[in-house]
Amino acid sequence: MNYKVIIRMPISINEVPELREHVGWDRRDEDYPTLFERCNFWAGVRDENNKLIAFGYVCGMGLEHGYMEDLIVHPQYQGRGIGVELVKGLLRESDRFGLKIITVSYEKNKTKFYKECGFTPGSGGLWQAPK
């Protein structure tokens, strides 16, 4: 099947938390629907049964720079190129939206994937608020 990346796809508030859970992440139910109200745009992919199988979004101030987050592909659909198409779709929309710089954080073992998507690896840092 040919999976289509849809920008601003209608997504119910429980679908992304369920997808997050499938990949072993915290559900973060409290983030939805606020995320859809605050991010610049998002994209999703559905399977032949209309189930959400991939998701990602870009956030930022709407100026030149944006940040890509929560790139998720359901484990049963990984390795089929859906993730690459999702990222490239988000990057095309970023360009259309006027964002000229997109950053993303990822684990070192994902470097090849992000290079394939057009990112240049670099160094950075992470700050987290104390719990």
C-alpha positions as CSV (number, residue, x, y, z in Angstrom):
1,M,0.0,0.0,0.0
2,N,1.1,3.5,-0.7
3,Y,0.9,5.6,2.5
4,K,0.1,9.3,2.2
5,V,1.5,12.0,4.4
6,I,-1.3,14.5,5.2
7,I,-0.5,17.9,6.6
8,R,-2.9,19.1,9.3
9,M,-4.7,15.7,9.2
10,P,-7.7,15.6,11.5
11,I,-6.6,13.6,14.5
12,S,-8.6,12.8,17.6
13,I,-7.0,13.6,21.0
14,N,-6.5,10.0,21.9
15,E,-4.8,8.8,18.7
16,V,-1.3,10.4,19.3
17,P,-1.1,9.2,22.9
18,E,-2.0,5.6,21.7
19,L,0.7,5.8,19.0
20,R,3.3,7.1,21.6
21,E,2.4,4.1,23.8
22,H,3.0,1.7,20.9
23,V,6.6,2.9,20.5
24,G,7.2,2.8,24.3
25,W,6.9,6.5,25.1
26,D,4.8,8.1,27.8
27,R,1.3,8.7,26.5
28,R,1.2,12.4,27.6
29,D,-2.5,12.6,27.2
30,E,-2.5,16.1,28.8
31,D,-0.6,17.4,25.7
32,Y,-3.6,17.0,23.4
33,P,-5.5,18.9,22.0
34,T,-3.2,21.8,23.2
35,L,-0.4,20.6,21.0
36,F,-2.6,21.0,17.9
37,E,-3.5,24.6,19.0
38,R,0.1,25.7,19.6
39,C,2.3,24.0,17.0
40,N,2.8,25.4,13.5
41,F,1.5,22.3,11.8
42,W,1.6,18.5,12.1
43,A,1.4,15.6,9.7
44,G,0.0,12.1,10.0
45,V,-0.2,8.9,8.0
46,R,-3.1,6.4,8.2
47,D,-3.3,2.7,7.2
48,E,-5.9,1.1,5.0
49,N,-8.2,0.8,8.1
50,N,-7.9,4.6,8.8
51,K,-5.7,3.9,11.9
52,L,-3.0,6.6,12.7
53,I,0.3,4.9,12.0
54,A,2.7,7.9,11.9
55,F,2.8,11.4,13.3
56,G,5.1,14.3,13.7
57,Y,5.0,18.1,14.1
58,V,6.9,21.3,13.7
59,C,6.7,24.1,16.3
60,G,8.3,27.4,16.8
61,M,7.6,31.1,16.8
62,G,6.6,31.2,13.1
63,L,9.8,33.1,12.3
64,E,12.7,31.7,10.4
65,H,13.4,28.7,12.7
66,G,11.3,25.7,13.7
67,Y,11.8,22.6,15.6
68,M,10.6,19.1,14.5
69,E,9.3,16.8,17.3
70,D,7.6,13.6,18.1
71,L,8.4,11.7,14.9
72,I,6.6,8.4,15.5
73,V,6.0,5.4,13.2
74,H,4.0,2.5,14.6
75,P,6.4,-0.5,15.1
76,Q,4.4,-2.7,12.7
77,Y,5.0,-0.1,9.9
78,Q,8.7,0.8,10.5
79,G,11.2,0.0,7.8
80,R,8.9,0.8,5.0
81,G,10.0,4.4,4.3
82,I,7.0,6.0,6.0
83,G,9.3,7.9,8.5
84,V,11.4,9.3,5.7
85,E,8.3,10.4,3.8
86,L,6.8,11.9,7.0
87,V,9.9,14.0,7.7
88,K,10.2,15.1,4.1
89,G,6.6,16.1,4.1
90,L,7.1,18.2,7.2
91,L,10.2,19.8,5.7
92,R,8.3,20.7,2.5
93,E,5.5,22.3,4.6
94,S,8.2,24.1,6.7
95,D,9.5,25.7,3.5
96,R,6.0,26.6,2.3
97,F,5.3,28.1,5.8
98,G,8.5,30.2,5.5
99,L,10.7,28.3,8.0
100,K,14.2,28.2,6.6
101,I,15.9,26.4,9.5
102,I,14.5,23.2,11.1
103,T,16.2,21.5,14.0
104,V,15.6,18.1,15.5
105,S,17.1,16.2,18.4
106,Y,17.7,12.5,18.0
107,E,19.7,9.6,19.4
108,K,23.0,8.9,17.8
109,N,21.8,5.6,16.3
110,K,19.3,7.6,14.2
111,T,21.9,9.8,12.5
112,K,21.7,7.8,9.2
113,F,18.0,8.2,9.1
114,Y,18.1,12.0,9.6
115,K,20.9,12.4,7.0
116,E,18.7,10.5,4.5
117,C,16.0,13.0,5.3
118,G,18.3,15.9,4.5
119,F,19.5,17.0,7.9
120,T,23.2,17.9,8.6
121,P,24.3,16.3,11.9
122,G,25.7,18.7,14.5
123,S,26.2,19.0,18.1
124,G,23.8,20.5,20.6
125,G,22.7,20.4,24.2
126,L,19.6,19.5,26.2
127,W,18.3,21.2,29.3
128,Q,15.5,19.7,31.4
129,A,13.8,21.4,34.3
130,P,14.4,19.7,37.7
131,K,11.6,17.4,38.8
